[in-house]
């Protein structure tokens, strides 16, 4: 090889390596630290208890019959811990067979309504458990989600996930939870449109936290800072941080900085004992807010100590055989707050309260295991689950005074009996009766998706591919330099 040719090759390799380095620095290389062994074990114990609460592949709601939003929460939590593959597979099949029972009001005889948040959550869940989101129970959830995203004619609401409403259902009331699931689902199933990311970022105030609702009494405000007295919410911020991290891995502009700012705001909200509270009626420390916030801090990187403190606060709310008292048979379950824990230890978990324990446990597990929402199904659980005793399955919960089953077209931030925003982003009735529905929407073909393999996208491996290119480029450069010296 001539010296001039060698120079050209060397210069080309240097340029390629420099470009690779530039691309590498633009992609967030977030490394999620593994949880402490005690917290990982606590997550597995919680997962074993929650798995025992499933009946025929679904988690029951407070009024009997399956609650599909809660079932998805439980499925995601079990997937994050890697516990009980048969339950996860059965739950995946059941959710796929009841898509319309969750994201519409068809079961209630109100046609034409499609809930945007529920559709986006289904899209994310299908991707996270390794199913095909374009053929989940016979439905193309990615196409449906994209069809519910507001277009350019929506002005400052462009990119917002919306619900398809009717005169019988009232106006759309989508919120930051719905938007986060839209960003997560679209990022995990293919490219995420920049518009959807931009709208989520506009829900962030200058302080760093995110508001829950973009709507005011005078209509939707263009941004969080333009809403006077906007309430910043821990749960919404934790969801948004994780959605933006997934979008950043997909190459979205502005997502990395917004996620880092949101995580810093969460750190400032953490209490001395490591716990978090929500907003409004959920300002008290609780396992839902703590689980989501701890998971978000672990996902963001650089906040390992704070994430570990959150996990410690969650572990302090967990029943064990040693501290369970009258509720020792439910070892592994995580209470919503200290009052719930104290009551259960003294009197056991009543049928009325069991629904709250299911919801608290499902979200607490995320903060214990510290697998981010963007990594469920891509990242393996922190350690292989060992044999842990499964909690005793309890009878279906009796009615609770904290939840109303009345169909509504005004989704609230939760589908839960505990008053806190949770990954059940909308309140859509599970079934029109107290018994589980086995019907599928007309034309749908129920499938039983497998749980093996990666979801449709491999967005999470982008950073590793870039590293590989960098190493290869550097190796070639060294070879060229070596040959030049030899010549």
C-alpha positions, 0 to 999 in steps of 0.5 A: 500500500502506498503512503498516500493511499495509507494516508487517505485510508487513515484520514477516512477512518479518523473521520468515521471514528470522529463521527461515531464518537459524535453520534455516541455522545448524542445518545444517552448511555443510561446504565441502570444500576442493579438493585440491592440483593435484599430489594431484588428479593423483596420484588420477587416476593411481591411478584409471587404474591401478586401472581397468586392474585390472578384468576384465569389470567386476570386480576379482579377489580374491586367489584368483581370481574377482571380489571384490564388496566390492573391486569396490565399493571400486574403483567408488566410488574411480573415481566420486570421481575421475571416471575411466573411465566405461565401466569404472564403468558395467560395474562397476555392472552387474556388482555389480547382477547379483551382489547375492546373491553379495555379501550372502548365502551362497546361492552357497555353498549356505547359504540364509537368511543376509543380511549387514547390512553388505554390504546397507548397503554395496550400498545406499550404492554404488547411491545414490552411482553414480546407480543406483536403490537400490530396484531394483538388480539387481531388489532393493530395497536400501533396504527390505532394509537397513531390515528389518535394523535392530534395532527398539525391542525390541532395547533399547540395540541399537535402531538397529543394522544386523544380519545375518540369521543361521542355525544354520549361520552363527553369531551376528551380528558387525556392527560400526561399519563396517557401521553407518556404511554403513547411515547413509550408504546410508539418508541417500543414498537417503531419510530416515535413521532417527534410531535408526540415527544414535543407535546409531552415536553410542553407539559414540563414546567421550568422547575422540572416537574410535569403537570398531570392535566393539560386542560384548564377551565378555559381550555387546554393551555399551550404549555405548563409554564403558561398555566397559572398555578399549574400543579406539578405531580410526582407520578406524572413526572416519573412516567414522563421521565421514563417515556422521554428516556425511551424517546431519547434512545429512539433519537428524539430531540430534546428528550434527554435534557427534559428527562434529566431535568425531571429526574432532578425535580423528583430528587427534590421531592423525596422525603427523609425516609426515601418515600414520595407522595403524589398531588391532591388527595395523594400527597401523603407518602404512598407506595404507588408514587414511591414505586414510580419515582424510584423506578424513574430515578434508577432509569435516569442514571446518576441517582442510584442512592435516591433510587435505593432509598425509595426501594428501602421505603417500599420494603418497609411497607412489605408484609413478611412472615415475620412482621405480618401478624394477622396478615402473615399468609399474605407475605410479599404484598406491599401496603399503600401506606403505613396506615394500611400496613398497620391495619393489615398486621392487626386484622389481616387484609380484608376483601374490601381492602385487597384491591388496594393491596394489589395496586400498591404491590404492582407499582411498588415492585417497579421501584424495588426491581428498578427495571425501567419501563423502557427496558421491560422485555429488553433488559433481563431481571436483575437476577434469576428468580428463585423459588419463593412461596406464592401468596394465597389467592384471595376471593374476589374483592367486594365493592369498595366505596372509593371506586365507581363503576359508572361508564364515563367518557371523562377518563381520570388519571387512574383506574385504581381504587387508591386515589393516585395516578398510576399506569392505569391511565384511564378509567374504562369499565372492565366489563358490563357485569360482575362476571368476566366477559369472554367475548371479543370484538367483531372480526377480531381473532384472539391470539396467544402471544408468546413471551420469548424474544425481543419486542418489535423494536430494538431501540435499547441496543442502539448505544451498544451498536454505536460502541461496536462501531467505535471499537471497530473503527479504532481497531482499523485505525490502529492497524493502519498506523501500525502498517505505516510505521512498519513501512 
